[in-house]
Every structure is written in structure tokens, then in C-alpha cells.
Amino acid sequence: MRERIVRVASGQGFWGDWQEAPKLQVRTGPIDYLMLDYLAEITMSILQKQRERDPAAGYARDFVPLIAGLTPELLGRGIRVVSNAGGVNPDGCRRALFEAVEEIPTSRPLRVAVVSGDDLMDRLDSLLQEGHELRNMETGEPLSAIRERVQSANAYIGAAPIIEALRMEADVVITGRSTDTALTYAPLIHEHGWAADDWDRIAAGVVAGHINECGAQATGGNTLFDWRGVDLEAPGYPIIEMAADGSFTVTKHADLGGRVTWATVSEQLVYEMGDPVEYITPDCIADFSTIQLRDLGEDRVAISGVRGRERTGMLKVSIAYRDGWKATGSLVYAAPDALDKAIRADEILRARLARLGLRFDEVRTEFVGAGACSGRSPDTLPEAVRQGLPEVELRVGVRSADRTAVERFTRELAPLILAGPPSVTGFAAGRPRVQEIMAYWPALIDRDSVERNLEVEVSHA
Amino acid sequence: MNVRLERIAIARSGDKGDAANVGVIALIEEAWPILVREVTEARVSKHFAAVCKGRVDRFELPNLGALNFLLHESLGGGGTVSLMLDAQGKTFASSLLELEIDAPEEVVSLCDRVLTGELPGR
């Protein structure tokens, strides 16, 4: 008997990722599961804002037409979808999906599961009253310090509710703040029947999830190894082929672009890495220093030997809170003396802001084209480089608790077009937009307080 | 010989709150001990002095021939608070590859052959 392999394909690495990728994953070759990751730390607060304006909103809208359009093929090929597209309104996401598939002829009704209970916003005060301080993991401050400014609060939840949904034969599982990696390892635990304390195999699933969760970043996107040589016009996104023993292969559909090598996979493995020995997830602690990686050639990389340790008693909570206002704007100055003109314009702007008596927590000036990414002062540029710059973008950002100060700043950039140094352009986009800052407050909570409230519900269109 | 780190390694960077992470991977096994010797916390801290206001932690991943650096207080507050152009530290990886290091000529020339596709690499 051939060893049983489960294929989990990555279709989205963030909200805004390439819409063709998931379709190509379904249509170009065999896969068993399609995982779609839409959530970053800041995404939940954006979705919460959208839901405040419209109670039916608050989920990743792109997901709905995508999955509706793919439904006949998903059902036809038996491909199941696991996604955190639900954001702060997984139920609303499902309702929209059901509406969208109504028009589409399918072989049988689509079964969709919703996982809820990760959203702590409505329970926040009772949790605080019960003695959960939700202290900031970085500063140690208790949440009560900023309670009234909290915009969203979600626990990063693990694989259990997704596995339950798959047992209930859901075709599509919509979650809220499921841990990114769980979207990959939950179906693997389900298919291979791994025990909840099989730390090594779950850790292997976590590594697979880490490779999948950023889409094409594991298949040649962003690679610094021969980046010119990679065909990224229609890249294949990663596909995990997992064996029951926890060893797996990273690959992609052969007919698509992109590249899977020791280099592309290693680069993704170290992406957003903290302490590699302590990669903490809700379901285990994975040890990335145990990964054995072998490039098999032909876009196949084998991974084995992954070790894990027992999960902790806590879950991470992602809290976003309103923390003032900011705006960023720019103007472009052309040669000769492009940098000097931009520097002079910045001096004038700052003098005008000072005359207005506006107070900011930070005013940041960057000279794009003259080393802005390095953070180094343009004074450190060699004179020959400085003289040779064909143009420089003056980019100025301000931040303040006072919204009116930030508003006023946005009106002080345009006057430089006529009342400023010469050779200026690049202002067609108009006045900068004032943005409310959503600051991030990472905290921990004991897992029982969250997990006793998790719910899984399956229904069909 | 003195060369830029990009001759013997590749890298990737990203954000973790207000910290940036930079992972550096040796092109061949023989380049790993050179990474360990040359790319120290102190040198990385100096290289990123203009952006990194906090400490630098280094973690070793000999199994991947990689080092992982955490550069604390480097992203202007991180997330949406930051006013920086590169608020997620995405370009820090290629910046670190510009670091000047001392590497044996034979290792550099082996790495050159990996970069041209003549040898397979790790």
C-alpha cells in the first residue's frame, strides 16, 4: 500500500494577495485542502471598524465571490477549504457566501462551518472583573489603562474547532482569529488522526503551516537567491504533502511559475522568526532548530525530524486600541540639487508647523531615493552620490493625540508647491489622509476562559 | 578576503511588533562557521545603528545554516503607530547583506558557483 499523503495548498498569504492564486491551486493539479489566510495583527481592528458602520460587514469580502465561483469545482474534486476570512463576523461571512452560491448550479448543497468564540470584545469587562488583567506582554501594563479605547480583542485559537468542523463534514470552514498556522495543521491532524498530545507531529504541522501562511514567499516571491531568474508572473503557491509520520514535502504545481528550493523554503522558515526553539502556538511549542531540510530538486523540498513540546496553558490575545492620529504626505524634487531642495522644503514646512504652535508626538522626515530605507541621515551619503541623485521624494509623517493638529498638517504640504523650493512635482494624489492609529496590545489569557466558549456550527446553503 | 555578506548568504526580514527580525542563511555548509564568526550581535547592532534603538539578540539554527537576529525597538513603534517608510523592516534583509565580512577565498568562490547555479548549494 502506498503511504497516504495529504495535500494542503496555500491560496492567500494576506488580505489583498493575488486573487488568481487560489483558483490556480484548485485547477492546475491535485490538492485535498485549500487554506486561505486573510488576517494580520492590524486586520481585525479594520474589520471591527467596518462592522461598526455595517453590522453585516467585518469579514474578508474577497473570500465570498472567490469561493462561490470555485464551489462547483471544490465539490466536484472533493477539495475542502479552511480560512480565517470570518474576521470579526464569521457568521456574516457565511451568510454572504450562501447568498452568492444561490445563483450557482452545484451537485449538492455546500456545507459551511462557522467557528466562533475567539472574539472577546463583548466579554472584555466581565473578563477584567473576573481578574484577567490582560497585561501587555511587552510593557507589563494592565489593560484597564486603555480599556475605553479598545477597538477589538481576539484570542488566537487553535486546531480543535476546525477539526470538529471537518468531522462534521464541512466543505468550507470559516473562522475568526484562528492562528495562521492552524489553517494548515488542523486538516493534517484531522486526516492523519494525530493525538492532541502528539507534540512532534503537530509541530511538523506547525512548520508546514509557517511555510504555507505567506503564500508565494515560500515559492520564490521575495527571494534573494537569483531573484532575476524566478518566473513570478503566474507563480504556483506552496503545497504541503504531509505523510502520517510528520515528514512532508513542500512543492507547487509543476505547470505554474515560481520555484521551490532549499533557498526559497529556508527564507520563509526564518521569516518573522523569534526564538526558533520556542515557536509557540495554541497546540504545541515547535522547535525550528530540529528541522531537517533536503532539496530533492524539481521544485521539491523534503522536511523531517521536527520536534515539539507540550502546549502552554495560555492563549495569546490580539488587542487593538485607538492611539491618536497620523498622516503622511510627500512631494518630489528634481535635479540639480534634488536632495538639497527637499531638505530646504522640509525646513520650511517644519518652521510653518512651529509657527502654528501645533504639537505632535512625532514628526518624521524621510528622503526617499536618498537612503530612507536604511534610516541613515542623507548627510552620510558620499558627495558624488548626493550630486548624482536625479530626484528625491520628501516624505513627512506626523503623529499626535490631537486630531486637529494632524488635519492642519495635511494642509501645509500643498503650499510648498508654489511657496517653496523649485523643481517640485508628485503632488497629484492630493492632500494626505488623516488616519486613526490602531495600536497593538498583545496579551495572554488562560486557555479555558476562551475555549469553553468556542462554538462550531455547520449548515448548508 | 573582504567581501559583502551577500557573497556567502541570503536573508529575509520582517516585523514582530516594534522589533524587526532578520534571518541570514549560509549558501553552503562551509559558510556557516563564517556567519557565526563574522555576523555578531555587536556588528549587526552597529550596522543598524540608525534604526535600532534597542538591543540585538542572535539565535543559531545550525540545522538550516542560519542565524536569526531580533532587532528590538527598530520600527518606530511598529504596526500602524510607525511613521517609517519601511515600518515592517522588509528591506532590512538586503541591507544586512551589504555588511562587509572577512571570508576565506575558497569559500567565497564555492559560493559564487552556487549563485551561478553551477553547484547545488545547501
Interface residues (C-beta under 8 A of the other chain):
Chain A: E41 I42 E138 Q217 N222 T223 L224 F225 D226 G229 T261 W262 A263 S266 E267 Q268 L269 V270 Y271 E272 M273 G274 D275 P276 V277 F288 S289 T290 I291 Q292 L293 D295 D323 K326 T328 E362 R364 E366 V368 A372 C373 S374 G375 R376 S377 R395 G397 V398 R399 Q435 I437 M438 A439 Y440 P442
Chain B: E6 I10 A11 R12 S13 G14 D15 K16 G17 D18 N21 G23 V24 I25 L27 F48 A50 V51 F59 E60 L61 P62 N63 L64 G65 A66 N68 L70 G76 G77 G78 G79 T80 V81 L83 M84 L85 D86 T91 A93 S94 S95 L97 L115 G117 P120 G121 R122
